[in-house]
Amino acid sequence: MAFMRYRALPQGELTVEEFRAWLSQFDADRDGRISREELQHALRSLNVWFAWWKARGGVRTADANRDGAVAVDGEEEVARLFAFAQRHLHVKITQLVPC
């Protein structure tokens, strides 16, 4: 059995791209979407208490079309997931304005 080594979530303020890159490493099936189980795995890597419960809440909050996953590249769903992370995981994410 192989063990995966994941990058830790950077400390301090994060850009949207940094958060997206960190989250995308947990996309096990490489479909560009984060399922509840994949988000739970990401939260466990941060040693978050009740990761299963917070993952369920995160996907429910961010999943606009109710298909059970959040598109990492989708703007609306990712914005909702970022807001959830800021509120419930105390992650500070800065929004970058395109030049």
Secondary structure by P-SEA (a helix, b strand, c coil): cbbbbbbccccccccaaaaaaaaacccccccccccaaaaaaaaaaacccaaaaaaaaaaaacccccccccccccaaaaaaaaaaaaaccbbbbbbbccc
